[in-house]
Amino acid sequence: MAAPEDVRLLLAAWGRQQEAVFGDTARAFMDLDLTMGQFRTLVAVRRAGRLSGRELAARLRVTPASVIPHVDRLEELGYLRRVPDVDDRRLTWLELTPHGDQLFGTLFAGGVSRMAQVLSKLTESDREAFKRLLNKVADHLEAESASDDASEPHPSSPDRAPRGGAVNNPARRGDRSNLASGPER
């Protein structure tokens, strides 16, 4: 089903805005010596704060064995560290290093700063309307994502882990505080 013309025009405007704000971020990402799988690993750990290898695999929907090469490489590059659990010696946590935090700060700082400057030029009522609409879009996307998470897994890959049940506390849906504060956790 084709999108109505007004939706296509809205998506074109949104794409133009994203490119204007985050084009530099995309260029910086392309200069990194990371695969998409490694970057997804960093994002998952950043969002959670820390994860065990099994929790990471569940979040990425892959087998635990498939995350080991990513973690090894990210540890070698100084973005991630393994931290033994003080209470359970069998458990090792994965955490971002300060270098890993700095990577996200670098990737997001330019875009966030540029957006803050531009948004400050809008009237207060335009900013309120924009915030209301963005939150509404996020609510719809989060509701759709929640219903997707509850559905049965699609066996599209032989190394996909089952989707059922959260292993750890999932990222809080609807928590928009991290969006307003930029790269900080």
N, C-alpha and C positions, 0 to 999 in steps of 0.2 A: 504494500500500500504506500503510495507516494505521499509525502508530507504536503500539507497545504502551502501555498505560496508564502503566506505570512510567517509560517514556521521556518521555511527555508531561508527567508530573508533574516529572520532572527538568528538562526544558526550561523549564517554568513557573518553577521555583525559580531556575534560571540567569538567566532573563529578569528576574526580580524583583531579583536581586543586581546585574545589569548596570545596571538603571534606578536602583537606590539609589546605586551608585558613580558612574556616568557620566552621570546626568541633567543635572548642572551642565555637564558637558563638551558635551553635546548643545545645551544652551541657549547656551553660549558660541559654538559653531560656527554656530548659526543667526544670531547677531549679526554674524558676519563678512561682509564684502562680497566673498565668493568663490563661484564656481560649483563644482559637484562636480568638473568637469574640472580646474579650477585647483587644487583641493585635492588631487586625485589626483596632479597634477603635482608638487606640493610633497612629498607622501608618497614618491613614487618617488625624487626627488632626495635626500630625507633618508635613505632606506634605503640608497642607493648611496654617499652621500658627495658625489659629483659625477658628472655624466653629460654626454655630448655630446647634441646635439639628436636625432641618429639613434638613439642608445642609449635616450634618453627615449621616443621614438616607439615603438621596439620593445617596451620594457617596458609601455607603455600600450596596445600593439597598435593603434596608429593610424598614419596616414601622417605623415612628418616635417613636411609643410606644416601639418597640423592642430594641431601643438603651438606654432607660432609665436605665435598670438594669446594663448594661455595664458601663455607665457613673457614676452611683452611686458607683459601686465597685471600679472603677479607681480613683474616688475622695477620697474614703475611704482609698485607698492604697497610696494616695499622688502623683499620677502620672498626674492627670488631675484636673483642677479647673473650676468652673463656674464663669464667669465674667459678671455682668449686663452691658448692653449697656448704655452709658451715655446719649445718645440722645433719645432712645426708650426703655422705662421701660418694655415693653412687651418682649423684646429680651434679651436672655442670650447667651453669647459666651462660647465656650469650648476651653480651652487652655492647653497646657502642662505646668506643673510646672517645676521648676529647677530639681526636682527629676525625672520627666519624661524625660527631656533632658538628664540627667545623665544616665538613663537606656539605651537610644540609644547609647550614647557615649561608655558605657561599652560593649554593644553588638557588636558594629562595630569597636571599637578601635584596638583590637587585629588583626583582619583580615586585616584592612586597613594598619596597621603598617607593618605586615608581607608582604603584597603585595608590599608596597613601597620599602622595603628592597630588595625583589626579582627583582622587575622591574628595580631598579637601577643597577643591575648586568647585564642587557641586554645592547647590544650596542644601540647607539642612533638610528640607522636605524631600528633595531628590535623593539625598543619602538615605533617609528613612524608607522611601519607596523602594529604592534599590536593595536595601537590607531585607525588607519584607519579602520581596520577590526572590532574592537569592535563598532565603531561608525556606520559602515555599518550594522552590525547585529542589533544594537539599532534602526536605522532608519527603517529597515524592521519590527521589532517588534512593533514599535510605529505606523507605517502605518497600520499594521494588527489590532492593538488595536483600532485605530481611526475608521476603517471600522466596527469593531465589535460594537463600541459604537453607530454608526449611524444605526445599524440594529434594527429590532424589538426585544422586549424582549422575552425571553423564559420563559413561566410561570412555572418554575420548583419548585417554592416554594410559598405557600399561603401568606407568609408575604413579598414577594418581592414588592418593590415600582416600579413604571414605570421608564423606563430608559430614557425617552425623556427629552432633555433639561438640560443644566447645571444650577444648582441652584446658584452657586457662580462662581467665576473665577476658571476654572479647572487648575490643575497643568500644567505648561507650558511644552508641549512636546518638545523634542529636547534640553532642557536646561540641559546640562551635567555638569554645574559648581558644582552642588551638589555631583556629583560622584567623582570629583577630590579632593574635600575638605574634604571628610570623613563625620564624624557624625555631623558637624556643619550645621546649616540651613542658 
